[in-house]
């Protein structure tokens, strides 16, 4: 049986802060982790690496 996660309003999950960056895990299981980011005005994501298990 396949299960699904339905997020009705993805933008609502990442309400951008006035300043800075918000990162929020919206789903995680044994195989995947989904993270949504919200950026305050003038913010950007710098070059980075993702940790893997």
JOFEN-V753478 format. One record per residue. N is the residue number from 1. PSI is psi in radians with two decimals (* if undefined). BURIAL is # if it has 24 or more other C-alpha atoms within 12 Angstrom, else .. Layout:
n->N psi->PSI burial->BURIAL
n->N psi->PSI burial->BURIAL
This chain:
n->1 psi->2.32 burial->.
n->2 psi->2.32 burial->.
n->3 psi->2.70 burial->.
n->4 psi->2.64 burial->.
n->5 psi->2.15 burial->.
n->6 psi->2.11 burial->.
n->7 psi->2.00 burial->.
n->8 psi->-0.73 burial->.
n->9 psi->1.61 burial->.
n->10 psi->-0.65 burial->.
n->11 psi->-0.60 burial->.
n->12 psi->-0.50 burial->.
n->13 psi->-0.34 burial->.
n->14 psi->0.87 burial->.
n->15 psi->2.02 burial->.
n->16 psi->2.44 burial->.
n->17 psi->2.84 burial->.
n->18 psi->-0.63 burial->.
n->19 psi->2.43 burial->.
n->20 psi->-2.88 burial->.
n->21 psi->2.34 burial->.
n->22 psi->2.29 burial->.
n->23 psi->2.32 burial->.
n->24 psi->2.19 burial->.
n->25 psi->2.10 burial->.
n->26 psi->-0.25 burial->.
n->27 psi->2.47 burial->.
n->28 psi->2.36 burial->.
n->29 psi->-2.83 burial->.
n->30 psi->-0.34 burial->.
n->31 psi->-0.34 burial->.
n->32 psi->2.64 burial->.
n->33 psi->2.13 burial->.
n->34 psi->2.16 burial->.
n->35 psi->2.34 burial->.
n->36 psi->2.51 burial->.
n->37 psi->2.49 burial->#
n->38 psi->2.29 burial->#
n->39 psi->2.29 burial->.
n->40 psi->2.85 burial->.
n->41 psi->2.29 burial->.
n->42 psi->-0.02 burial->.
n->43 psi->2.68 burial->.
n->44 psi->2.81 burial->.
n->45 psi->2.10 burial->.
n->46 psi->2.89 burial->.
n->47 psi->2.40 burial->.
n->48 psi->3.02 burial->.
n->49 psi->2.63 burial->.
n->50 psi->2.33 burial->.
n->51 psi->2.40 burial->.
n->52 psi->2.64 burial->.
n->53 psi->* burial->.
